[in-house]
Amino acid sequence: MSKPPELNYRPLSDGRYEVWLHAVVTQDALLGLHGVLAQYGAEGPPEAPEPEDPTAAGEAEPDEGGGRAH
């Protein structure tokens, strides 16, 4: 790597730092970085809630019409 990765950070109120890192790395390097960050208890970004699938929700609910006609 000829150029250091871009690293931006800001201090948090509890004494920790939030860090943004942009670097192009191999998968092995990414896995190694993930392992190191996990040892320090690093947190990932909050995940956005996934949109609900209305067809999946409809399948799980009981039929309000009283079931099948015989």
N, C-alpha and C positions, 0 to 999 in steps of 0.2 A: 504494500500500500504506500503509494508515494505521497499522498496527502492525508492528513488526519481527518477523521470523520467530523462532520458538522455536529456540534454539541451545544444545545441551548438548555438553560436551566433557570429555575426560579425557586427561592426559598419559600417554604410553607410555614404557617404560623406555629407548628409543633416542632420546628427545628429540622425537619427533613427537607429534601430538595425534590422538586419535580423536574425530570430530565427528558428532553426530546433528543433523540439520536437518529441521524440519517447516515447510514453506511451501507455499502454494497458488500455482502460477505457470502461465503459458501454456506451450505446447509450445516456442515459440521461446526463452523464457527458460530452460527446462529444457535445451535443446540448447546454449545459450550457457554455462550453468553447467557442463555436462558437458565442453565444450571447455576451459574455464578449468581445471577440476580435472585434466583429462588433461595439460595443459601442466606441471602441478606433480607429475605422477606419482602422483596420488591413487589409492588402492586401494579397490575395492568390497568389500562384505561377502563372506565365503566362501560359496560356493554349496553348498547341500545336494545330496548325490548323488541322482540321479533313480532311482526304482525300476526294476529291470530288468523287461522284458517277457518272460515265459517263452515266449511263442509265437515271438517274434523270435529268441531264443537257440536254440530248437529247430529253426528253419528253417536256421540257419547250420551246424549240426552234421551230420556224415555219418550215414547210416542204419546203426545197429549191427546190424540184422537181416540184413545182406547184400544189401540192395537189393530190387528187385521180383522176384517169381517169374515166370518166362516160361512 
